[in-house]
Amino acid sequence: MLIDGEWVSATDNCWFDSYEPGTGEVWARVAAATEVDVDRAVRAADRAMHSGPWSKMTASERGEALGRLGELVGRHATVLAEAETRDTGKLIRETAGSVAYVPAFYRYYGGLADKIQGHTLPSDKPGIEIFTYREPIGVVAAIVPWNSPQMLLAVKLAPALAAGNAVVIKPSEHGSVPILELGKLVEQAGIPPGVVNIVTGHGHPVGHELTKHPLVRRVAFTGGPETARTIVRNSAENFASLSLELGGKSPQIVFPDADLDSAVNGIIGGIFGASGQSCVAGSRLYAQREIYDDLIERLVDRTKSIRLGSPLDPDSEMGPLATTEQLQRFDSFVSATPAEGGRVLVGGQRPTKPSEGWFVEPTILETHAEGIRAQSDEIFGPVLAVTTFDNEAEAIKKANASQYGLAAGVWTSAADRAHRLIRSLSAGIVWVNTYRATSPVAPFGGLRDSGGGRESGADAVYDYTSVKTAWINSSNQAVSDPFKVQ
Ligand code: NAD
């Protein structure tokens, strides 16, 4: 682990195994932090923020350090992508693509570091000037899931550092190695010791202790809604501010005027990319009745031809699931579907090839009936639930009938319809004739059980600041005795 600029093992020298989902074998041993380690990391961050060289660096210097970190990520992209692939099972073609994009996030927030400004306010009191500063908020706990560790860390770490904070990172127990690899680059980027700390281990005790630590002032969390509920309760002890990027059950809506070839590609990529283990997976498909049979036939054909294979093989099109719990989750949803009134159109099994690793087939379920769990619950696997609609109003109603509200996809060639749908869909992100696109410039986040707060985009940097209001009496008039009538 990285605590106060030192590479250390846990105080009680405990370790846990990290498995390689492509083989099902242990490939790394990772330190299991204790309460004491978490406390040391938070205190180191607090010191680094308030009295170390970081606190004396100018905003421009912080920005330059972030730029250098981005450059180093770019230079070490091969190592970082391979670590992510081996630890999480995500395809090398996907991790190589996402890691290559990560420097753009460090550059973007590096550029914003010296543009974080307060305001001079139009005072309503003659002779009194009022203005605001934006100060760093305090120690940030960055809690990251396994499905895209580098990217989901960058959207927290980059704005937190740009604003002058120090950070304690808690990677997922299923995705620690890529983040430890990133830790090696932090010092080289000229970021002083203690500003970025990494404590590894399970939700309990590591995440738990971190989120209730009194010196943590902000928790930036990506993960599941149940974990988020615990975090909200823990952080309430200290009123730490929160951003919560949680799960999703995102609808894809296809109208008859859509370019169906393009829609098929977007739908396939939207659900089978990352083996469906993506918060924005487009896992519910609604197709207008006139095109339903044609669209489903195309999707089933394409799904049958998806090449499953080792995540390290650049020719593989879909890799394994990340954990054995994910395998069981897939099995339980798919096997329940026929009894709940649905039908398996393709997939649904564990494949015979590859014979090792945690693979499942890409799966499409027809879910016309009400109450099919695969239609309503986040599976976090390669399972697409499909059904029909008859008109625009019905499509919107069905798409919005979810406790989640992260993303939605719309496929249409009519501009007026696209605008109507964007306004009517209850989601934090709406993609029209594209899917799963992200950018450092674009806010990302959801509604209801998909969480709150937004990551990425220029405004996110302000979430890592607190406002200080300053009042100055520049009138040259002394303050009069408050108890003497004038
Ligand atoms: P998870 O909630 O199990 O774990 C996420 C992180 O929280 C891990 O680091 C874990 O160790 C930690 N954690 C667990 N218990 C904790 C506790 N009590 N206190 C503090 N931290 C604790 O989620 P996961 O299985 O790693 O990831 C899958 C979930 O993440 C899915 O629901 C998915 O949709 C969501 N996700 C959301 C986004 C988004 O941006 N909205 C992106 C990716 C994943």
Residues whose N, C-alpha, C, O or C-beta is under 5 A from the ligand:
A	BS01	NAD	I143 V144 P145 W146 K170 P171 S172 E173 G201 H202 G203 H204 G207 H208 T211 T222 G223 G224 P225 T227 T230 E245 L246 G247 G248 S278 C279 S450
